[in-house]
Amino acid sequence: MNFYKKDNRSAIEAKHMAQVIAFGPVIFQVAKVARDKGILKVIEDSRSAGVTLQEVVEKTGVAEYGVRIILESSLGIGLVLVDDNGRYTLTKTGYFILHDPLTIVNMDFVHDVCYKGLFHLDKSIETGKPEGLKELGNWPTVYEGLSQLPPHIQKSWFAFDHFFSDIAFPEVIQHVYKDGVKNMLEIGGNTGKWAIASARFADDIHVTIMDLPGQSDMAKKKLEELGLSDRVSFFPTNVLDESQPFPKGFDAVWMSQFLDCFSEKEIVSIMKRCGEAIHDDGYIFILEAFWDTQRFETAAFCLQQTSVYFTAIANGNSQMYDSRVFIRCIEEAGFEIAEQVDGIGLSHTLLKCRKKSA
């Protein structure tokens, strides 16, 4: 759905939005502090009666000056309201900052993974490299460093990554295995969530995870803990190394939220090598979130902003794609779309691809 055909804001509304953008980093930090210091929770607990500034100070232990600054900023942001007696109550937006899982995951991800690195976005645009990644570590891309990130940053990264796929997997797994796929190559296995779901879906399904050594080790550990080691094999490799052949003889290839981690040229290369891994009548299943196929503008917005993380921090050259750009890559690699299922989970599309007829 195209949400971007018309500018519906008045001039005054547009100017206000421009100021929201100008103070964006300030707004973000205030909202996070109001959440993490318990200020919003104290106000919520007061319900319709409201709470005074001094009561917030007493219940949070935060200095009066700090509480006053946060509350006054929160008024302008729209997190709280204040009546003529100086009693604060929570707004709907404040409620979502406190309780909405999507908002919590996004805020933690932006703060822990992205915030410092985004300062280098201008340089990344110039060089095509993740210049902001140096704020996290010294790796070519974030993926080589995932297993080495500090625990709190790693937690936020995986929470963000898994939030959307975890919701989509129960629905999409029915589509993937409905035609009798038994031997699957999963590229980009991360912590093994798809392999675990597949092993639990049917006893005769075997998955081979192909990923970087660090990610493969994390997945292997998890599968061993669950007693599923005999159902999953591993093929550690770097898919960007075109000299490394893919394993062969599979019914299908599965890639979930994986190809958005690569440039258009790299997507074409990976897809071509996927074609060598499957039988002639095999399929490639791709689960991705495309900003142009979303039912709600908020979902499209989140995906468009996530693209900036890829530019500045993850790898410098990929994004959350417009489906039309992505499908062109698939076709260039010699595949056609056999089936497209939109609206899976919160934001995903399943593409079932097959080799083009000669």
C-alpha positions as CSV (number, residue, x, y, z in Angstrom):
1,M,0.0,0.0,0.0
2,N,1.3,3.5,-0.9
3,F,1.1,5.8,2.1
4,Y,3.2,8.5,0.5
5,K,1.2,10.0,-2.3
6,K,-0.1,13.1,-0.5
7,D,1.2,15.6,2.1
8,N,-1.8,15.9,4.5
9,R,-0.1,18.2,7.1
10,S,-0.9,21.9,7.3
11,A,2.1,24.3,7.3
12,I,1.9,24.7,11.1
13,E,1.8,20.9,11.5
14,A,4.7,20.5,9.1
15,K,6.8,23.0,11.0
16,H,6.1,21.3,14.3
17,M,7.1,18.0,12.8
18,A,10.3,19.6,11.6
19,Q,11.1,20.6,15.2
20,V,10.4,17.0,16.4
21,I,12.9,15.8,13.9
22,A,15.4,18.5,14.8
23,F,15.2,17.5,18.5
24,G,14.9,13.8,17.7
25,P,17.9,12.6,19.7
26,V,16.7,14.6,22.7
27,I,13.2,13.2,22.5
28,F,14.6,9.6,22.3
29,Q,16.8,10.0,25.4
30,V,14.1,11.6,27.4
31,A,11.6,8.9,26.6
32,K,14.1,6.2,27.5
33,V,15.1,7.8,30.8
34,A,11.4,8.4,31.7
35,R,10.8,4.7,31.1
36,D,14.0,3.3,32.7
37,K,14.0,5.5,35.8
38,G,10.4,4.5,36.6
39,I,9.0,8.0,36.1
40,L,6.3,6.8,33.7
41,K,5.5,3.8,35.8
42,V,4.8,6.0,38.9
43,I,2.6,8.3,36.9
44,E,0.7,5.2,35.4
45,D,0.2,3.8,38.9
46,S,-1.5,7.0,40.0
47,R,-4.2,6.4,37.4
48,S,-6.7,9.2,36.8
49,A,-5.9,10.9,40.2
50,G,-2.5,11.9,38.8
51,V,0.7,12.5,40.7
52,T,2.7,15.6,41.6
53,L,6.3,16.2,40.7
54,Q,7.3,15.9,44.4
55,E,5.5,12.5,44.6
56,V,7.4,11.3,41.5
57,V,10.6,12.4,43.2
58,E,9.8,10.5,46.4
59,K,8.8,7.3,44.7
60,T,11.6,7.1,42.1
61,G,14.5,8.5,44.2
62,V,15.5,10.7,41.2
63,A,16.5,14.3,42.1
64,E,13.8,17.0,41.8
65,Y,15.7,18.9,39.1
66,G,16.0,15.7,37.0
67,V,12.4,14.8,37.4
68,R,11.3,18.3,36.5
69,I,13.4,18.4,33.3
70,I,12.2,14.9,32.2
71,L,8.5,15.7,32.9
72,E,8.5,19.1,31.2
73,S,10.1,17.5,28.1
74,S,7.7,14.6,28.3
75,L,4.8,17.1,28.1
76,G,6.0,18.3,24.7
77,I,6.7,14.8,23.5
78,G,3.2,13.7,24.4
79,L,4.1,11.1,27.0
80,V,2.2,12.8,29.9
81,L,-0.4,15.4,30.7
82,V,-0.6,17.9,33.6
83,D,-3.7,19.6,35.1
84,D,-4.0,23.0,36.7
85,N,-3.1,21.5,40.0
86,G,0.2,20.2,38.8
87,R,-0.8,16.6,38.7
88,Y,0.6,14.4,36.0
89,T,-1.2,11.6,34.2
90,L,0.0,9.2,31.5
91,T,-1.0,9.5,27.8
92,K,-1.6,6.7,25.4
93,T,1.8,7.3,23.9
94,G,3.3,7.0,27.4
95,Y,1.5,3.7,27.8
96,F,3.0,2.3,24.6
97,I,6.5,3.4,25.6
98,L,6.0,1.4,28.8
99,H,4.2,-1.7,27.6
100,D,4.2,-2.1,23.8
101,P,6.6,-5.0,22.9
102,L,7.3,-3.6,19.5
103,T,8.2,-0.2,21.0
104,I,10.4,-1.7,23.7
105,V,12.3,-3.9,21.3
106,N,12.9,-1.0,18.8
107,M,13.9,1.4,21.6
108,D,16.4,-1.0,23.1
109,F,17.8,-1.9,19.7
110,V,18.3,1.7,18.7
111,H,19.9,2.7,22.0
112,D,22.2,-0.3,22.5
113,V,23.1,-1.2,18.9
114,C,22.6,1.9,16.8
115,Y,22.7,5.2,18.7
116,K,26.4,6.0,18.7
117,G,27.0,4.5,15.3
118,L,24.4,6.6,13.6
119,F,26.6,9.6,14.1
120,H,28.7,8.3,11.3
121,L,25.8,7.9,8.8
122,D,27.1,10.6,6.5
123,K,30.4,8.9,6.1
124,S,28.7,5.5,5.5
125,I,26.7,7.1,2.7
126,E,29.9,8.4,1.1
127,T,31.9,5.2,1.4
128,G,29.4,2.4,1.3
129,K,30.9,0.9,4.5
130,P,29.5,0.6,8.0
131,E,31.5,3.4,9.4
132,G,29.5,3.4,12.7
133,L,30.3,-0.2,13.4
134,K,33.6,0.9,15.0
135,E,31.5,2.1,18.0
136,L,30.8,-1.6,18.7
137,G,34.0,-3.3,17.6
138,N,36.5,-3.8,14.9
139,W,34.8,-6.1,12.3
140,P,34.1,-5.8,8.6
141,T,30.4,-6.3,9.3
142,V,28.3,-6.6,12.5
143,Y,27.6,-10.3,11.7
144,E,31.2,-11.3,12.3
145,G,31.0,-9.7,15.7
146,L,27.6,-10.9,17.0
147,S,29.1,-13.6,19.2
148,Q,31.6,-11.1,20.7
149,L,29.2,-8.2,21.5
150,P,28.8,-7.3,25.1
151,P,25.9,-9.2,26.6
152,H,23.4,-6.3,26.9
153,I,24.0,-5.3,23.3
154,Q,23.8,-8.8,22.1
155,K,20.5,-9.3,24.0
156,S,19.0,-6.2,22.3
157,W,20.2,-7.3,18.8
158,F,18.7,-10.8,19.1
159,A,15.5,-9.5,20.7
160,F,15.0,-7.2,17.7
161,D,15.9,-9.8,15.2
162,H,13.8,-12.6,16.7
163,F,10.8,-10.5,17.6
164,F,9.4,-10.4,14.1
165,S,10.4,-13.9,13.0
166,D,9.1,-15.5,16.2
167,I,5.6,-14.2,15.4
168,A,5.8,-15.2,11.8
169,F,7.3,-18.8,12.1
170,P,4.1,-20.6,13.4
171,E,2.2,-19.4,10.4
172,V,4.9,-19.6,7.7
173,I,6.0,-23.1,8.6
174,Q,2.7,-24.5,7.4
175,H,3.4,-23.0,3.9
176,V,7.0,-24.1,3.7
177,Y,6.4,-27.8,4.5
178,K,3.0,-28.4,2.9
179,D,4.5,-29.9,-0.3
180,G,6.7,-32.5,1.3
181,V,10.1,-30.8,1.8
182,K,12.3,-33.1,4.0
183,N,15.9,-32.0,3.4
184,M,16.4,-28.3,3.8
185,L,19.4,-26.0,3.7
186,E,18.9,-23.0,6.0
187,I,21.2,-20.1,5.2
188,G,21.7,-17.7,8.0
189,G,20.6,-19.8,10.9
190,N,21.6,-17.4,13.8
191,T,20.6,-19.1,17.0
192,G,18.8,-22.0,15.3
193,K,15.2,-20.9,15.8
194,W,14.0,-22.1,12.4
195,A,15.8,-25.4,12.7
196,I,14.3,-26.0,16.1
197,A,10.8,-25.1,14.8
198,S,11.3,-27.4,11.8
199,A,12.5,-30.4,13.9
200,R,9.5,-30.0,16.2
201,F,7.1,-29.6,13.2
202,A,7.8,-33.1,11.8
203,D,10.1,-36.0,12.8
204,D,11.3,-36.6,9.2
205,I,12.6,-33.1,8.5
206,H,16.4,-32.5,8.5
207,V,17.9,-29.0,8.4
208,T,21.5,-28.1,7.5
209,I,22.4,-24.7,8.9
210,M,24.9,-22.7,6.8
211,D,26.2,-19.6,8.6
212,L,29.4,-18.0,9.9
213,P,31.3,-20.1,12.4
214,G,30.4,-17.9,15.3
215,Q,26.7,-18.1,14.7
216,S,26.9,-21.8,13.9
217,D,28.5,-22.4,17.3
218,M,25.7,-20.6,19.0
219,A,23.1,-22.5,17.2
220,K,24.9,-25.8,17.8
221,K,25.0,-25.2,21.5
222,K,21.3,-24.4,21.7
223,L,20.3,-27.6,19.7
224,E,22.5,-29.7,21.9
225,E,20.7,-28.4,25.0
226,L,17.4,-29.3,23.4
227,G,18.5,-32.8,22.3
228,L,18.0,-32.1,18.6
229,S,21.5,-32.5,17.4
230,D,20.7,-35.5,15.3
231,R,18.1,-33.5,13.4
232,V,20.4,-30.6,12.3
233,S,23.7,-30.5,10.6
234,F,26.1,-27.6,10.2
235,F,28.1,-26.1,7.3
236,P,30.1,-23.1,8.6
237,T,31.1,-20.7,5.9
238,N,31.0,-17.1,4.7
239,V,28.4,-16.9,1.9
240,L,30.1,-13.7,0.6
241,D,33.2,-15.8,-0.3
242,E,32.2,-16.9,-3.8
243,S,35.0,-19.4,-3.9
244,Q,33.3,-21.5,-1.2
245,P,30.8,-23.9,-2.8
246,F,27.3,-24.5,-1.3
247,P,26.4,-28.0,-0.2
248,K,24.2,-29.8,-2.7
249,G,21.2,-32.2,-2.9
250,F,18.5,-30.3,-1.0
251,D,14.8,-30.2,-1.5
252,A,14.7,-26.5,-0.6
253,V,16.7,-23.5,0.7
254,W,15.3,-21.4,3.5
255,M,16.4,-17.8,4.2
256,S,14.6,-15.8,6.9
257,Q,15.5,-12.1,7.3
258,F,18.8,-13.0,5.7
259,L,19.0,-11.5,2.2
260,D,18.2,-8.0,3.5
261,C,21.7,-8.2,5.0
262,F,23.3,-7.9,1.5
263,S,23.5,-5.6,-1.5
264,E,21.6,-6.2,-4.7
265,K,24.7,-7.6,-6.4
266,E,25.3,-10.0,-3.4
267,I,21.7,-11.1,-3.4
268,V,22.0,-12.2,-7.0
269,S,25.2,-14.0,-6.3
270,I,23.8,-15.9,-3.3
271,M,20.6,-16.8,-5.2
272,K,22.6,-18.2,-8.1
273,R,24.6,-20.5,-5.7
274,C,21.3,-21.5,-4.0
275,G,20.2,-22.8,-7.3
276,E,23.1,-25.2,-7.3
277,A,22.2,-26.5,-3.9
278,I,18.7,-27.7,-4.8
279,H,17.3,-30.2,-7.1
280,D,15.9,-28.9,-10.4
281,D,12.4,-29.1,-9.0
282,G,13.4,-27.6,-5.7
283,Y,12.4,-24.3,-4.2
284,I,14.0,-21.4,-2.4
285,F,11.8,-20.0,0.4
286,I,12.5,-16.4,1.4
287,L,10.9,-14.7,4.4
288,E,11.4,-10.9,4.3
289,A,9.7,-7.7,5.4
290,F,9.2,-5.3,2.6
291,W,8.2,-1.7,3.4
292,D,6.0,-1.4,0.3
293,T,3.8,-4.4,1.1
294,Q,2.7,-3.3,4.6
295,R,-0.9,-3.0,5.7
296,F,-0.1,-0.2,8.2
297,E,2.0,2.9,7.8
298,T,3.7,2.4,11.2
299,A,5.1,-0.9,9.9
300,A,6.4,0.7,6.7
301,F,8.0,3.5,8.8
302,C,9.8,1.0,11.1
303,L,11.2,-0.9,8.2
304,Q,12.4,2.3,6.4
305,Q,14.2,3.5,9.5
306,T,15.8,0.1,10.1
307,S,17.4,0.4,6.7
308,V,19.6,3.2,8.1
309,Y,21.0,0.7,10.7
310,F,22.2,-1.5,7.8
311,T,23.9,1.5,6.2
312,A,25.7,2.9,9.2
313,I,26.3,-0.2,11.3
314,A,25.6,-3.6,9.9
315,N,27.3,-3.7,6.5
316,G,27.1,-0.4,4.7
317,N,25.3,-1.6,1.6
318,S,21.9,-3.3,2.3
319,Q,18.5,-2.4,3.5
320,M,14.9,-3.4,4.2
321,Y,14.0,-3.6,0.6
322,D,11.2,-2.3,-1.6
323,S,9.8,-5.7,-2.9
324,R,10.1,-4.6,-6.5
325,V,13.9,-4.0,-6.1
326,F,14.2,-7.4,-4.3
327,I,12.2,-9.4,-6.9
328,R,14.3,-7.9,-9.7
329,C,17.3,-9.5,-8.0
330,I,15.6,-12.9,-7.8
331,E,14.7,-12.7,-11.5
332,E,18.2,-11.7,-12.5
333,A,19.6,-14.7,-10.6
334,G,17.4,-17.0,-12.8
335,F,14.4,-17.6,-10.6
336,E,10.7,-16.8,-10.8
337,I,8.1,-16.3,-8.1
338,A,6.0,-19.4,-7.8
339,E,4.0,-18.0,-4.8
340,Q,3.9,-14.8,-2.8
341,V,2.2,-14.6,0.5
342,D,1.9,-11.2,2.2
343,G,0.7,-10.3,5.6
344,I,2.5,-13.1,7.6
345,G,2.9,-12.2,11.2
346,L,3.4,-8.5,11.8
347,S,5.1,-7.6,8.6
348,H,6.5,-10.5,6.6
349,T,6.1,-11.8,3.0
350,L,7.0,-15.3,2.0
351,L,8.4,-15.7,-1.5
352,K,8.5,-19.2,-2.9
353,C,11.0,-19.2,-5.8
354,R,11.7,-21.8,-8.5
355,K,14.2,-22.0,-11.3
356,K,13.0,-20.3,-14.5
357,S,11.8,-22.7,-17.2
358,A,14.4,-23.1,-20.0
